[in-house]
Amino acid sequence: MKIQHLDDLKVYVQVIDSGHLAAAGRVLGLSATLVSRRLARLESALGVRLLERTTRRLHVTDEGKVFYSRCQRILSELDLAQSELLPIGNEMSGKVKVVLPTSMLSYGIMDALKDFMGQYPFIEIQVQLSDEPVDLLVGGWDVATHIGAPHDSSHIGRRLGTISPKIAATPDYLVRHGLPKTPLELSQHECIRVVRSGVEHEYWPIVNEEGEMQKVPINGRLICHDFITLYSAMCAGVGIGLLPLAALRKAQQEEQLVEVLPDCQVEGITLYAIIPTGRNKLPRVRVFVNWLATFMETLDN
């Protein structure tokens, strides 16, 4: 038997995204019973079990995971095809799926996003915060951020800006352990390390007062995978860490952190937006990426 109803694919994808039949039904405007029937019809047409369902949870089978990835691409291409046929004057609508780094919270991204959604009332934004690389095609994402230009030729890169971190710690930590007077003295401190793209950073690239680049080894015992954990650890006095300027300003206003070695600069990182080829043609994706680039430009990094 062949698949006769395209909407069944949409139901299946929404069930996986929502994690529950009832939740998917609320998004789609369908009852949980009807959602269950659509899934059963799809499984019957395919001749395989996509989901193992109990009263409490859903488990996606191996076949279901493969099919989910395919459905994401099929629906994405259909969405693109329909958008390209819309008259230019039509109101932009639809969902933009975005992956942003957790550090974006420190820049007030949510307040700014509220303004964007007010400007485009028919655009829906799905946000995931992650400091790890994501597979845009498998996840069906429209936009993700990337440190440095993307290497995947199937993606398009748009430079957003450069972020130059600041060195900071709590006053209490500095009282207990002393204030570093040179970049190399940081090696004697509890410097909080960060894992980015699966790589654990073992040194900080610091430009000293004479303009010389030094790769300063850091030997802290705490390793973080995201900005929220890093910020919390720094404010708890665990050690010295690197923060975006916006986050440091907030912590200074709240008298939680102070800047360390203010006359030195940490080598900045360049942030790019990456978009799967083809998705950049969607008006709602283009306008979101343009907004994101403008938002980054307004920040005093």
Long-range contacts (C-beta under 8 A, 24 or more apart in sequence): 1-44, 1-45, 1-47, 2-45, 3-42, 3-45, 3-46, 4-45, 5-38, 5-41, 5-42, 6-78, 7-38, 8-38, 8-39, 8-41, 8-42, 8-45, 9-42, 9-71, 9-74, 9-75, 10-75, 11-35, 11-38, 11-39, 11-42, 12-38, 12-39, 12-42, 12-50, 12-67, 12-68, 12-71, 13-68, 13-71, 13-72, 13-75, 13-140, 15-39, 15-51, 15-58, 16-58, 16-60, 16-64, 16-68, 19-58, 20-58, 21-53, 21-58, 69-137, 69-138, 72-137, 72-138, 72-139, 72-140, 73-137, 73-140, 75-140, 76-140, 76-279, 77-278, 79-282, 80-278, 80-279, 80-281, 80-282, 83-281, 83-282, 83-283, 83-284, 84-281, 86-283, 91-122, 92-120, 92-122, 92-123, 92-283, 92-284, 92-287, 93-122, 93-123, 93-284, 94-122, 94-123, 94-124, 94-282, 94-284, 95-123, 95-124, 95-125, 95-126, 96-123, 96-124, 96-125, 96-126, 96-142, 96-143, 96-284, 96-285, 96-288, 97-126, 97-128, 97-139, 97-140, 97-141, 97-142, 97-143, 98-125, 98-126, 98-127, 98-128, 98-141, 98-142, 98-143, 98-144, 98-288, 99-127, 99-128, 99-129, 99-130, 99-134, 99-136, 99-139, 99-141, 99-143, 99-144, 99-145, 100-127, 100-128, 100-129, 100-130, 100-144, 100-145, 101-129, 101-130, 101-131, 101-145, 101-227, 101-271, 102-129, 102-130, 102-131, 102-226, 102-227, 102-228, 103-131, 103-163, 103-227, 103-244, 103-247, 104-129, 104-145, 105-129, 105-227, 105-228, 106-227, 106-231, 106-243, 106-244, 106-246, 106-247, 106-250, 107-244, 107-246, 107-247, 107-295, 107-299, 108-246, 109-295, 112-295, 116-288, 116-291, 120-284, 120-287, 123-284, 123-287, 123-288, 125-288, 129-226, 130-226, 131-196, 131-225, 131-226, 131-227, 132-197, 132-198, 132-225, 133-197, 133-198, 136-274, 136-275, 136-276, 137-276, 141-276, 142-275, 142-276, 142-279, 142-282, 142-285, 142-288, 143-273, 143-274, 143-275, 143-279, 143-285, 143-288, 143-289, 143-292, 144-273, 144-274, 145-271, 145-272, 145-273, 145-274, 146-271, 146-272, 146-273, 146-274, 147-196, 147-197, 147-269, 147-270, 147-271, 147-272, 148-269, 148-270, 148-272, 149-270, 149-272, 150-272, 150-274, 152-274, 154-276, 154-277, 155-274, 155-275, 155-276, 155-277, 156-274, 156-275, 156-276, 156-277, 156-280, 157-272, 157-273, 157-274, 158-272, 158-273, 158-274, 158-275, 158-289, 158-293, 159-270, 159-271, 159-272, 159-293, 160-271, 160-272, 160-273, 160-292, 160-293, 160-296, 161-270, 161-271, 161-293, 161-296, 161-297, 161-299, 161-301, 162-268, 162-269, 162-270, 162-271, 162-301, 163-244, 163-268, 163-269, 163-270, 163-271, 163-301, 164-245, 164-265, 164-266, 164-267, 164-268, 164-301, 165-242, 165-243, 165-244, 165-245, 165-266, 165-268, 165-269, 166-242, 166-243, 166-244, 166-245, 166-248, 166-259, 166-266, 167-204, 167-206, 167-240, 167-241, 167-242, 167-259, 167-260, 167-261, 167-264, 167-266, 168-234, 168-240, 168-241, 168-242, 168-243, 168-248, 168-251, 168-257, 168-258, 168-259, 168-260, 169-234, 169-237, 169-239, 169-240, 169-241, 169-257, 169-258, 169-260, 170-234, 170-235, 170-236, 170-237, 170-256, 170-257, 170-258, 171-258, 172-237, 173-237, 173-238, 173-239, 173-240, 174-258, 174-260, 176-237, 179-260, 180-240, 180-260, 180-261, 182-208, 182-261, 183-208, 183-214, 183-216, 183-261, 183-264, 184-214, 184-216, 186-216, 186-218, 186-240, 186-261, 187-216, 187-217, 187-218, 187-219, 189-220, 189-239, 189-240, 190-220, 190-221, 190-222, 190-238, 190-239, 190-240, 191-218, 191-219, 191-220, 191-239, 191-240, 191-241, 192-220, 192-222, 192-223, 192-224, 192-230, 192-233, 192-234, 192-238, 192-239, 192-240, 192-241, 193-218, 193-220, 193-222, 193-223, 193-224, 194-223, 194-224, 194-225, 194-230, 194-242, 195-223, 195-224, 195-225, 204-242, 204-266, 205-266, 205-267, 206-261, 206-264, 206-265, 206-266, 206-267, 207-264, 207-265, 207-266, 207-267, 208-264, 209-263, 209-264, 213-267, 242-266, 244-301, 245-299, 245-300, 245-301, 246-299, 268-301, 271-296
